[in-house]
Amino acid sequence: MKTIMITLMLVYCSGTAHAQQRGPTMKSVTEKILHFVGEDGRWYPGSGWWTKGMPSGKELKIILKTKTGKKMAWATFSYASPGRDGFSKVTGVTKMWPVDYRKYNKLKKLPVGKYKMEVLYGKKTVWMTDFAIKNDKFAGKNHFYAVGRWTSLAYFSFSRGSVGSRICTWIAPPADSSWFPSRRNYRGFDFTGDIRRNGKVVVQDSGSANRPLQIDRGRVAYVCKGISFWREIKTKVASQDGEYVVSAYAHAVVNGKRTTWTVMRLKVTISGGKIVMNDNLTGKKAPAKNRILTTDAYYSTNLGSLSGIPAADAMGR
């Protein structure tokens, strides 16, 4: 009898833990779900994003609310059956409120302010996040965009493929418009990265074959820096347990001297050839309704930033 009881408890706990892995990936939230038309702030969610734990036959619904809980808009979506990894691909919008999604010119406009987003499977809220709408007006046009907790995070992952390892983040433009050139609404920098252990570089990227880092006014940039090929990561990082520091750097010439700023940095632990995940954001310790869903990436607070990079005019640019 005790054996049966223990078995039932293990099955129940396992099922409960699995059931909590529900909701969209963070990249889906930032690139597809919270998509706002820059000129007027219309909410215009896209398709082609991913959500996990979606039961077949249930309604998939996204609701946008004010910070006090008042509904501003909602949309329902069609989706494919879950794959082996439990993720379903969202294939399109089926309905929107307060207007039909095909009436583009009448879609809901969200003014500058603070909001909440909820994801519902059927009638049950399974995931949520706070976010804010900002507007940077320049060159005679509005530039609406969404910011949220993701702009304070970075993540690192490695796998087989053309890019063996990468560090990624979401960078919001500085609020001070003087950070940008007076004649240009973006800043561009050379972009490199490395992985260190005990202060010594074990993997280094020259950056010569990669795109530069670009930060635009009125837009949150989703930025990834590839560090190396899989072979190098496998032999120099994955095969040696311990703590590593992964970084990405912006470079520019200031007063004739090449200057470097750290824009992304994470401390990552490797054990048994795998990344030790951050339980507080992606594991069982994280609240189920705003847990970051991932199977292979280490998420944490970004220890780098754009702070320290002088205004463009101060650099004579």
Salt bridges, closest charged atoms under 4 A:
ASP40 OD2 - ARG42 NH1 2.19
ASP100 OD1 - ARG102 NE 2.98
GLU118 OE2 - LYS65 NZ 3.18
ASP136 OD1 - ARG217 NH2 2.72
ASP190 OD2 - ARG258 NH1 3.64
ASP194 OD2 - ARG196 NH2 3.13
ASP205 OD2 - LYS225 NZ 2.67
ASP216 OD2 - ARG219 NH2 2.82
GLU232 OE2 - LYS236 NZ 3.24
